Amino acid sequence: MATINRVVLVGNLTRDPELRTTASGTSVCRLRIACSTSWRNKETGELDERPNYFDVSVFGASGEACARFLAKGRPIAVDGRLEWHEWTTPEGEGRQAVGVLADSVQFLASRSAGEADGDEEDAEEAEEAIAF
């Protein structure tokens, strides 16, 4: 039987991207995105909302572009898949987590005037870097 493991998220970054390099030399950027779930409260009739937070990993040149052009608060769209992993802490405790492994990331808004340095070259470079 075939299975499907696909995730599409649209939300805002809750912190600045963290760029690291694996032991084999591959760049990996770690992001955290907040997406809200909303529903109508049956008792009050008001719209209720709850935030959901997701850890996202972006590898290679795409990750480098995310680290360079994104910052806390920026809206993004992520298309990827869920990835489960486990590890042992230095204290010997077993841990598990599910994260999102991004296949593509779309930047949904340009940097604010305070963030931009007025250089059109950066805007063109960002557009080229995210065309993956």
Secondary structure, 3 states (H helix, E strand, C coil): CCCCCCEEEEEEECCCCEEEECCCCCEEEEEEEEEEEEEECCCCCCEEEEEEEEEEEEEHHHHHHHHHHCCCCCEEEEEEEEEEEEEECCCCCEEEEEEEEEEEEEECCCCCCCCCCCCHHHHHHHHHHCCC
